[in-house]
Amino acid sequence: KRAAFSSTNFENILIWETEADIPPGTVFDVQYKQYGEKSWLNKHECQSITQPFCNLTRETENFTEHYYARVRA
């Protein structure tokens, strides 16, 4: 829940909160897209991950554009 970008020194990290009672072994999948695009794209390095963050710097490097990201447990 509460997924948000944390941007510092031109690095864009997607972070999210997890529930306190999250089951062991829960994994996350991250997707992103540029504003105006219809299709979500998988961030391949952030599929089936266990940590509550994902580095999307390369995918969001054009700072004049707007981006969306989402995460699924």
ABEGO torsion letter per residue (X at the ends): XGBBBBBBGGBBBBBBBBBAABBBGBBBBBBBBBBGBABBBBBAAABGBABABBBAAAAAABAABBBBBBBBX
